């Protein structure tokens, strides 16, 4: 089988990454009279903000060869649902269960060595009320033929944090040395605004409505620079886009 290429899922991913790690090593080969041993499959990790979607991937099957009709099944962890199976590699059919709890890829006869190469992506969505920093339990992977499960694994899904926004000041507008800085973030998140050199400018905590505001203590340096807000809550964090600022004699109030 040609090495699969990742097909981008039609979802917006915020500050998300996808990793692969090893599932516990498989047992030694079984004797002829023993029941089938379960091989292993690599497992995936993904961090998804509340109410957003992210992709977790399965890969690394190392058991006996499986043929056409074998299936790879992901069971979604509690608090999520599967919304897509975006693999574009020929030879596999993807399907999402009606309730979103499971999704499968099925190998077709056109695949010479099913599951041996490539990565198999599943799109997961978290609920809007998911708590940032929570690790969701129950994510499972299984690879089976018509007779038995041949490989098992899992995936780790962590609820992340949506990126905060900087709504004030406006990028490129001349500023006073101590402008009001404001934006939105997940309620309760600790906000740290940093300057171009990475130093702390000011801090605040997002209120129940998600809004926050702060004013620099030491005056901002005259000239061009940038501002960026970072939100942190329950051990997870996310950063806003940088905005370019200008502090100078032409700024209001100078």
N, C-alpha and C positions, 0 to 999 in steps of 0.2 A: 504494500500500500504506500502511495506517496505520502510524505509527511504532510499532515494537515496544516492548513493556515488558519489562523484565528480570524473569524468573521466578527466584525464589530456588532454588538447588540445595539438595537435602536433604543437606547436608554441613556439618560444623563448620569454620568458617574461623578461624584464629588469627592475629591481627595481620597479615591479608592485605589488599592493595589491588590494583585492576585499573586499568591505564593503557592508553592508545592512542597510537601514534606513527606517523609517516609512513614508508611503504616508499619506496624510491627512485622518482623521478618516472618516469612512463611515457614511452615513446618517442613521437615524432610519429606522426600517423595514417599507416597503411600505404597504399600505392598498390593499385589493384585487383588487380594481378598478383602482389603480394607475399604471402608467407605471413602468417597471422594474427600480429599483434603481441600480446605478453602485456601486459595492463594491470596496474594495481596494486590492492592491497587493504591497508588499514591493518593494522598488526600489534599484537599485545597483549603485555603484560608481566604476570607474576604471580610472587609469592614464596610458596613452599609449604614448611612445615616437614617434616622426615622423617616418613614414614608418614601424612601428612595429605593432604587434598584441597583444591584451589583451582580457580578459574574463570579461563580465559583467553578473550578475546573477539576476534572478527574483525569488521571493518567497513570501509566506505569504498570499495567497488568503484566505479571510474570509467570502465570500458571500455564497449564497445558493449552494447546491451541483450541480455540472455539470456532465454530463454523457459522454459516448463515442462520439467521433467526435468533442468535444469542442476543441478550439485551443487557444494557447498563441502566440501572434504575437509581435515581436520587430521591430520597425521602426528605422533604423540607423540614427544618427544625421548627420547634414551636415558635409562634409569633411571626412566621414568614409564609410566603407561598411561592411556588414556582410560576414564573410568567413567560418563560421562553426557553427554547432549545436552538440557539442560533448557529450551530455548526453548519458550515457550508461545504464540507468535504463530501464528494460523491461516495455513495456506498453505505450511508447510514440514514435512517429515517428517525426523526425526532418527533415526540408527542408529549403534550402536557396533559395530566389528568384533569378531569372536569372540575374537581374541587381544588386544584392547585397544590395538593399535598404531595404529589409525586410527578415525576417526568421520566421519560425513557428515551434511549437511543437503541435502535435495532439494526444489527448488521445485515446487509443484503448479500446475495451471492456474488456481487461484483467486487467484494473486498477479499483479497487473498489472505491476509493475516489480520483478522479483526482485533482491534483494541491494542495492538502491539505498538503502534506509533500514534503520535498526535495527542491532542488534548481535547476533552469533551466538555464544552461549557454549558452551564445551566444558569439562567437568570433568576435571581431571587429578589423578592420585594419584602421589605420590613413594614410593619404597621406604623401608622403615623404617631401612635402613642408609645412606641418602643422607647426604652430608657437608655440613653447613651452610656456606653461602658459595659453593658450587659452582654455576656456570652450566652448565646442561645443554644439550648441543648436539643438533641434528637436528630441532628443531620446525619444521614447514613447513605452509603453507596453500596450497591451489590451488582455483581456481574454473573449472569446465569445463562445456562443453555436449557434445552428442553427437559433435562433430567435433574439438575441440582444447581445450587448456588456455587460458583467456582471461585469467586473472589469477593472480598468484603473490605470495606473501608469507611471513612467518614469525612466530614468537613467541619471546619470551625467557622462559625459566623458570629461576628462581634458587631453590636450596634455602635455605629460611629457618631460623628457630630457633623451637622451641616456647616458649610463654610459661613462665617459671619460676613456681614456687608458693612462697607463704609459709605454712609449716605452724606456725610458732611465732614470736612469741607469738600467743595467741588474741585476736581482735578484741574490744575492749571490756572486757577483763579488766585491772584495775589492775596497773601494772607498777612494778618498781624502775627506777631511772634508767639502769641498764646491763643490760637483759635479754638473754638469749640469743636470737638471731634465727636461724632455720633454715628450710630448705625444700629443694626439689628443682629440678633443671634438667638440660639436656643435659650429659652428661659432658664435662668439660674447659672448660666455659663459665666466663668470668670474671663473678662476681656483684658488683654494686654495690647496696647498700641505701641509699635516700635517704629523707629525712624530708619533712615537710609543706612546708618551704621549698625543697625540691629539693637541699639540701646533703647531702653524703655522710655516712652514719652508720657504715658498716663495709663491708668487702669480703671475698670469699673466692673460691675456685675449686671448682666442682662436681667431686666425686670420680668414680671409675669407675662407682660405683653411682648417680650423679646427686645425691647428697646434699651439702649445704653447710651451714656454720654460721659465725656471726661474732658478736662482741660489740662494742657501741659503744665508741669510745675516749673522747671527751668525753661526759659524762653527757647524757642526753636532757633536754629542757626539761620542767619540771613543767607539767602541764595536759594538755589534749587535743591530739592530733596524728594523724599518719598515717605509715605506712611502705609503701614499694614497692620491689620488687627488679627489677633489670634485668640480663638475661643477655646477654653479648656473646661471639661466637666467629667467627673468620675473616671479620670485617667485617660480620656481620649481628647484629642484636640484637632482643630482645623483652622486654616488661615484664610483670610480674605485675599482678594487681588490687591496688588500695590496700587496706590494712586500717586501721581506726581504732583508736587506742590512747589510753590515759590513764595518765599518769605523775603520781604524787602521794603525799601523806603516807599515804594508805590502802593504798599498794602493798605487797606482801610485802617484808619485809626493811627497811622504812623505820622 
